[in-house]
């Protein structure tokens, strides 16, 4: 099996709630997603997707995906997509850095490998744990009262894990955490995610101001060292996200006791292959995980579901169902939220069938 063509499609994903806000006043209403299609010489087609959270979240942006693919794709023609380690080494050799550009290619190769083997991707990733997986719900940043008012509706949809977007003024964020915490019920869990938005002095004010609240603190500051300084001065469970982009950082964090949990985003690692390496390392070290991506639609959600469903249950805090946040479906067969949970598909590969009429014409074709 050899790669004979790589195509990319641009698709807009409007949000159900109209807008998504997080630290620093950042906001997105319509996500710009890139769907990658790999056609092989034996007639198979694999699919991947990557969707940066706007240009000001990580060092990634939507147009950068498609520009990067124009550089990367010609170097992959003729390669065997089933040879995941070789594909990744090839991508790293011909394009230094830019893991988000490589992510959808890697996902599409896993889709092809699953189709060839006749099994779901989660089987190839280690096996399916349980019938389904727990989801969390991100609560977009607004007033404390507005955020607290959303909890009941999300719980009615089955969510019991809530990720509260903070990272603004310390006093306001203390009020947000306390207001939402007051709405929780037994069994609910609350994660205050600052998305790097606090300076160290404000992060200290917040963790002291919510000392009596049962809340996880996620990525309070920009750098690993700044986060570690806050970690060492709080008893709250601590989550690292934006700085977790390699196994090296995970090993460093474990040695420093810098976190209790990490957030593994597929595109931040460059695809399922390296995200799996990070996942397996965390499981071996006893570190809990959130498994997700920066954003996306049906195809990203399918990839998340397969990686999360093959993660030992005791180490999986939650995963993300991004396709329920957006108004546009781009593929049939994608996992769907049911009572706050979802399951990876059972068909070979990712188990999805993209809607070509929704994707339209490709914006990149390399053959």
N, C-alpha and C positions, 0 to 999 in steps of 0.2 A: 504494500500500500504506500503510495507516494502522494505528496501534496502537489496538485496541479494548478490550483487557483485559490487565492485569498481575496475575499471581498469584504467591504465594510459599509454599513448602512447607518445613517443618522436618523434618530427618532426622538421626538419630544415627548416627555412624560409629565403632563400637568398633575398637580397635587389635588387630592380629594378635598383637603381643607383649605386650598387656595394659596397657602404660604407656609414656609418652614423657616423658623428663625432660631439662631443659636448665638454663641458668644460674640462680642464685638459688634453687634448690630448686623451681622451677616444674615442674608435672607435669600431664599430661592423660591420661585413660584412654579417654574417649568424646568425640569431637569433635561439636560442634553445627553442622551445615551448613545453609545456606539455598539452596534451588533456586528460581530465578525462571523463570517461564513468561510469554512474551509472545505473545498471540494477535492476529492482524491481521484486517482486514476482508475480505481475500481468501482466508481459510481456512488461512493458514500459522501455524506455531507455532515459536518460537525458544526455546532453553533456555540458562540460565546458572547459575552456582553460585559461592558465596563462603563461605569457612569460616575465620574468625579463629582464631588459635592461642590460644584461651582469652582471658580479659579482661585479662591482665597481661603480654602480649607487646608489642603495638603499641597505639596509641590506636584500638582496634576491639574489638567484642564481638558475640556472636551475636545477642542480643536487640536490639542497636542496629541491625543490618541490617534486621530486620523492622519496627522502629519507624520507621527512616528511610525505608523504602519506602512507608509509609503517607503520609508527607509528600511524597515525590518522585513516586510513580506517577501521582497525579491530574494532575500538570502535564505528563505525557508522552502522555496520551491524545490521539489525533488526529495525532500526529507520525508522520513517515515513518521507520521504523527503519533504512532503508538509508542515510539521510543521517547518517553517523556523527559527523562534525564538528558538525553542527547539534544532534544529540542530546546530545553532550557539552557543548556550550555552553549548551544549555537546562538540563541537569542542574546545571551549575555556577552558573547564574543563579538557580535556584530553591532550591538547597540548598548553602550555602557549606561547603566542606570535606567531611569524611566520605567520602573517596574509596572506601572499602570498601563503602559502601552502593550506590554507582553501578556497581561492578565487574560484578556478575552481570547487570545490565540491559544494559551495554555488550556483554558476551559474547553474550547472547541476540540482540542486534541483529546482531552479526557472523554468528551462526548463520543468521539470516533472510536476510542479504545473500548468504551463500554458497548457500543454497537457491534464492534468486531467480536468481542468476547461473548456477546449475548446476555450481558448482565447490567444492572444499574450501576452507576458510578459509585454509589455508597458501598456496594459490595467490593469493588476494587480498592476502596479507601480503607477497608478493614472490617466491614460488616455493619449491619443495621442493629442499633441498640434500641429496643423497645418498639412500641407501635407508632410513636410520634415524638415531637420535641417541643419544649417550652419556648414561647415567644416573648419578647419584651415590646413595650410600646414607648416610643419617644414622645415626650410632651414638648411641643414647640414653645420657645420662650415668649412670654407675655407677662401680664400682671400676675402677682401671686393669686389673686382671686380667680382670674381667668384660667390659670393652670390647674388650680385645685378643682374647679368646676368640671374639668374634663375627665377626672378620674372615674367617676361613676359610669360615664358612657363607655369608656375603654374597658372597665371591668365587666360591663354587660356584654362586651364582645369576647370576653374570656381571658383578657390579659390579667396577670397577677404580678408581672414585673414591669416597673415604670422607670424610665430614664428621663429625668428632669433636666431640661436644658437651662443651665445657669451660666456663670462666667461673666456677669455684668457687675453692677455696683454691689458691694459686699452686703450692705444693709438690705437692699432689695432681694438679694439671693438668700439671705437668712430667712426673710419673710416667705419667699417661694418654697423653700424646703419645709418650713414649719407648716405652711398652709396645706401643702400636698400631703405631708405626713399625717396631718389631722384627719385626712379622708381615707387613710388606709385601713384595711381590715386584716384580721389574723391570716397569715399566709402570704400577704402581699410583701413585696420588697421594693425599696426605693433606692435609686442610683442618681446622685447629683453629678451631672456631667458638665464640667466647665469648658471642655474643648480647648484647653490651653489658655483660657481667657483671663485668669487672675494673675496679678502680680503676687509675689510671695507674701507681702504684708497683708494683702486683702484675703488671700487664701487662708492665712492664719486667723484672721478675724472671723471668717466664715466657719472654719472647723471648730473654733472655740464657741462661736455663737450658737452652734447646733450640737453641742457636746452631749445634750440629753436626748438627741433624736437618733433612731435606728436608721442610718443612711450610709450607703457606700459613697465614697468620694472618688470621682473619676477624673484623671488627667487635669489637675488644677492649674498647672503652669506649663510654659512652653517647652522647657528643656527637662531632660531626665534628672539632672542635678537639682533643679528647682523643685521638681516633684518629690525627689528623695528627701529634701529638707523638710517638706511638709509632712510626708509620711512619718518621719522620725519624731514628729511632735503631735501626732493625733492617734487616738485609739480606734478611729473608724476603719472599717474594711476599706482597702485601697485598691483602685483599678488604674492600670496604665493602658493607654490607647494609642494616641498619635505617635509616641516615641517607639512603639513596638512594631518594628519593621524588619527584624532579622532574628535568627537564632542567637546571634552574639548578644543582642540587647536582652533577650530573655535570660541567658546564662548570667549576664552581669546583674540583672535585676534579682535573680534568685540568690546570687552570692551576697548582694547587699540587703536582702530581705526588703526590697523596694516596693513590693506589691503583693496582694493576695489573689489578684485576678488580672487577666489581660484580655484585651479586645483584639481578636484576630480578624483583620479585614483582608479579604482575598486579594484585591487589587494592590494593596499596599505591599504585599509580598511578591507580586508578579504572577499570581495565578494559584490554582489549586495545588500544584506540585510543591511549591515552597511553603504555602500555607499549611499543607499536611505535615511537612517537616516540623514546623513550629507547633502545630497541634500535638503531634506525637511527643515532642520534647516536653511540652507543658504537662501532658498526662504522665509522663515518666517522672517528672519532678513534683507532681502533686499540685500543680497550679490550675485553678479553675479558669474557665474561658467563656467569653461571649464570642460567637462565631457569626460574622456578617461581612459586609462590604461597605464602601463609602455611600453608594446608593445604587439604584437600578430598577429594572422591571422584572418580567417573568423569568428571563433566562438567568439573570443574577440570582434571583430568589431560588431557582432550581439548584444552582451551584451551591449556594449557602445551605440549602436543605440537605444535599448529599454529604457535604463536609460535616455539618452538624449532626446528622443522624448517624454517622459513623464514628462519632466522638463518644467515648464512654460516658454514660449518663451522669455519673457522680462528679465529672469534671465540667459538664456543660451547664452554665448558669442560664443561658438563653441564646436564641438566634433571632433573626429579623425576617419579617415577611414584607419586603419592600413593595411587592406588587399590590398589596392592599392599601398602600398609601397613595397610589396614583390612579388616574382615571382611565388610562389606556392600557389595554392588554395587547401584548406583542407576540404571544405564543400560546397555543393550546397545550394542555397537559401539564402546565406548571403547578407546583404545590399551591394549595389554597388554605387560608386560615380557617380552622374549625374550632370554635370555643377557645381561642387563645393559643392554639397549637397548630402544627403542621407536620406533614410527613413527606419524606423524599419519595419520588416516583418509583414504580416497580418495573417500568419498561426499560429496555437496554439504553445505555448512555444516560444523558440527562433526562430523557423521557419527555422531551418537549418537541412541538412542531411549530416553528415560527409562522406568523401570519404575513405572508409575502405582500398582501395588499396593503397592510398597515406599514410595513417597512419601506415600501416603494422601491425606487431604483437605487442601486449601490452608489456611494460617493467615492469609493476607492475600489479598483479592480486591478489585481496583479496576477499575471499568468504567463 
